[in-house]
Amino acid sequence: MNRQTILEFRSLCIKLFEGSLDDHESQRLNELMYHPALRKVYFGLVKVNLSLKFAGECCRESSELLSEETFVEQVWESLAEEEKNAEPAQRFESIEESPRRVNRKVYQQKQPRQISKFNLYSAITGAAALIFLFIFASLSPERAAVKVAAVRDSLDVKFADDSKRYSKGDIIWAEETIKISEGFIEFATARDVLITVEAPAEFEFNKQDDMQLEYGQLYANVGENGIGFTVHTDNMRLIDLGTEFGVYRDKKGWTEVHMIDGEAALVAGGSWFKKTKQQLFQGQARGVSGNGTSVEELDSKPEKFARYINSDHKSVWRGQKTLGLADIVGGGNGLGSGEYKSGIDTASGEYTADINRLNSLKSSSGNRYFNVKSLPFVDGVFIPDGEFGSVQVTSQGHTFSELSDTDGKYWIGLLNGAYHPRLNDVLPHTLTLQGAKQSYPENSALFIHPNQGITFDLNKIRQIVEGNQFARFTAEFGLSDSVFDNDNFVVPLNNFEVFKEGQLNCDLQVLVDGQLRFEKRNQSPSQKPSRVDLTLKPQDRFLTIIVSNPVEDNLPDSGFVWAFMREPNLHIRRN
């Protein structure tokens, strides 16, 4: 709770006690009353009221704390009884008598008191408010600081000018207001709650299991020890019952709650006297108006909220169900951050965004394995050739021997996108699959000309979806039939007539930790794409893709075998 809000609340309380609140101020006070910390301040004022002389009888008759519902009625009854039984008032006058001054007491006849109930109540409560504020501000001891969370990570975060700065590992204390204007910040509490906040946002932790969101967007993943974790806004509170959820609030007060998993209790209301309660389950979403008077159903948007961030990999996972391997080859993190038409030179293991460095013929000098140091999720690349025996396929020394003899040559490299660059007589163009253009970004594709291999490190990729696993790897493998379109060549080649049916072909092999898990022989442009669907286990680490063109096939020109994998994706299994 920031100091400005507390001062505003105190000012409104004084006006309430004085009976001078206007309609706008009354509405604002009702909104602030919804905050539990401010309600405690208010009832502190009430308790001081009831300890004063004019309300003393009420306090003596009952030692129990009054409930919110009966407080107003009992105070008025007490005031009425006090006025009824009040003693007559006395007045003291000073009279002058010559030659000396004499003071004497003059008793007046008892007269009915002309004191308004409302004025009496205002005087009592006004005095109570002033006493309470004096005690609170000047005499009460400072509360002990409470550690509520720690910063797990942050990504591209910028703090507002009037906000304290935080870095990874910093401790967050109760009632510290945090404002971020850009980026993301992630927290963990001691009670097994993970919270990711996306800018722009202003928020604070009241305690380990209670968070106030002024505006912004947050995601919470509540573990077993954190059940009961609560998110407050001025117009609602959401109480976790073992779940994952997202909360969005704009600066005008509109609030959204999206249930990603489990269940939670929603309590909405613009006034602390009137509340709407609903229990929400997975897949449900609600919108709450700025004053909390209406709650409406919304379409659930679970991917709206940033769930996990990783500053090392510059990744923000919003719950997407798949990660793309083609995007990773393009220098991305599998979530769309890769660069189209960029890729890896297989003969060196170097990544490049300059496609002109990939438009040539390369050959191998033995079965060497090259680590791709600039791409953290790619373990390495190699040129497969069974002539040299077993081939190393991972950085951990896994080998594979079931390879055909190849000529050890390949064109272009490994490319993000179904795109053929200008190369000799071939014009730059988008590849096709059974006549359909595989345009980017509508279609994800890994262009992998024969006689190349690539291995992905699943353990490192799992860091993006922390706490979750990959269930499957799927893709469609095919050869582009754009090779038969004369418009893609400087001079018409009439390849459809040159090559016999099935003469243009290649093989696909997919390995997991060096073991063959899928194989397709003699894939040709005229065939339907081959479907790859592999089950993955948590202990599986390396996924290897090999495309080769055996020399025994006697292919006249392997340069026209334009192979690629469409939608090569890892499917995420939620834990």
LUMKOLKOL-439770 format. One record per residue (C-alpha): z, x, y negated. Coordinates in steps of 0.1 Angstrom, whole numbers, plus 5000, padded with zeros to 4 digits. Each point is the difference from the previous one (the first is absolute). Layout:
N
ZXY...
end
This chain:
575
500050005000498950164968502350024969497749794979500249715024503850025002500349994962497649704998502149825026503350064982498549884968498849685016503449945016501750024966497549754987500749775030503850024993499349924963497749715009497150154980497450065027496649864993497649875028498250335003503250205002501449765025497050045023500350384997503749995009499249795031497550265010502550294996502749805018497950035031500850375002503150055021501450294979499849794969501649705017503050225007500150094963499949634991502849915024502050284986499849834967501049685016503150155016501150144966499549654985502349855026502750254993500449914964502949784988498049684995498650025035503150145016501049685016496849995019500550365013503649935011499249695020497550195022499950365011496649965016496850104984498149714986496649935015496849994979499649625006503549904989500750254972498749804970501649675010503550165006499950194967499349684980502849825019502450284992499050004963500549634998503450015015501150294978498949804969501849695011503450185005499850244971503150044977499849914963498850274977502450174975499250124966501850264979500049984962501350244973501649844969501150174968503449944983501050164967501550254994499550125037497549935028501349805030498249945032500949705020498649815029498549664994499649775030497249754998499849675020498150035032496449904996497349955027497950325004496549984987498550275022496749935017499850075037496850184996501350224972503150085021497950095030497750214979502950194984501650075034496850125017498950194969503350195000499750055037496650154997501050244973503150115019497950055032497350204982502750224984501750065033496750065018498550234974503250204991502749985026498649965034499550325021496550115008498849885034499450285026496350105003498449865032497250185019497549735011496850185010498050325000496450074990497950055032496750074983497949934969496350014993498450034966503149854984500549994963503449894986500349804968501350194969503449835001500550055038501650285019497650215021500550035038498550245026500050005038503550035013501849884968502949765004499849664984503349854986500949644996498849824968497750284989496949844985496750165012496749944982496750135013496749954982497650155026500150105037502349935029503650095009501849955034503749975007502349995030503549865000502850105023499849665016496550065015497949834973496750154989498749894966496650094984499549904964496650004983499650044962500249854975503649915009503649984987502849975025503550115010502350005030503249804995501350145032498750135033499049655012499049844967497150084977498949844966496349994992499249934964496350035005497650195024499250005037502150125029500050015038503150005021500350095037503549915011501550165031502849855021502850154980498549864967499949635009501149814970498250224975499249794969497450024973500849824967497849894971501149784972498549705017500750065037501750215027498750095034502550075027498850205030500649885035498450295018496550044986497250164980499049844967498350054967501149874966497949994969501249904965498050024968501450044965499749634993502349915029497649885027501350125033498450035035501650055034497850105030501650015034498450285021502349985030503349835010501749754978501949974968501849744978498549924966502349854974498249904968501249844968499850034963503649904997503050115020501049645005496749895015498450205028497249955026500650165034497350085025499850205032496850215002498450145031497350255008496649924984501549774973499950064963501649824970499550004962502949934977499549894964501450204971503049764995500449955038499549634998497049995024499250185033496549985014498350115032497650304997497550175023501750295016498750344989501850265020497650284990500949954963503150225003500250385003502150065031500050375006499050284977499450375009499750244971498950285023496949805011499649804968500149685021501249654993500149775030500049634993500249885036496350045007499349945037497650295005499550364988496450134998499150345015496750014979502149994969502150295013496950215005499149924964503250164988502149684999503149875017498349725021500749744974496950034979500750304979497350225015496850094983496749855011497350255011502650285004500950175032500650315022497850305008500650035037498950365002502850114977502649714999499749984962500149664982497549954972499249724976496650164993497649845024497450264992502150255020499649785031496249955000499050275024499750105036503050195014500650175034503050125019501050355010502249905029502649735006502250074969502649764988500349984962503249864983499249784970502850124977499049804970500249665019503549945013499149735025497150195015501250255026496750185005496250005007497850175025496450025013500149895037497850195025500750005037498150335004503150184989502449825024503149824988500249924964503250014979500549654985503450014983502150254980502649995028497650155025498749695018496750075017497249795014497550115026497949685007497350094974496250015005498050304990498649964965497950224977503150054978498249874969500849714977498849864967502049914968503650005013502749735001499549754972501949704985497549735000496849885018497850214977497350255007499550254971496650154990499150255028496650155004497649705003502849745003500849804968503649914991500849665013502749775015499949995038499449685019501349855032497749765017498349954966503149944979500850254973503550145003500750014962503250154986502749884994499349685018499650215032502050305010498250265021500350355012496550185002500350255028496750165011499950125036501750325010503149964979503649935008503049904979503749965008502549794980503850065000501649665007503550124993499150104964498149684995503149805011501850144970498149764978501349695019503650145005501849835028496949845015497750105028496349985008499149755027496350065004497050204989496849794996496450084988496449915006497750295009496349994995496950174988498249904968496749835004499150104964498350295018497149765008499549904963497250204984501549924965502850255008497650305002497950194975497049965023499849715026500950145034499549685021503050105021499949675017496850115017500950365004503249955020500149815032502649735006503450175004498750354994502250034969503550005014503450185001503449985017503449904987503350125014503549904987503150205010503749964995502050325003497150175017499549725026496849805002500749644992496549864992496550115007496549864992496950175012496549974986500749784970496749914982498949834967498649705018503349935019502849794986502950214987502550115027503549864994502950255002503549855005502750235011503749935004502350264983503550085009502850134977499950345017496250044995499350264973496450125000496949784998496750195006496549864995497050205014496349914996497650225019496350035010499550165034497250255002498949855034498849694981497150204987500149834966497150124979502049994967503749925001499950004962499049635002503149895019502049854971503349915018503049844983503149805007500449684981503649894991501850285018503549874995503650055011501849675005503649994989502749845022503149884981503350115015
end
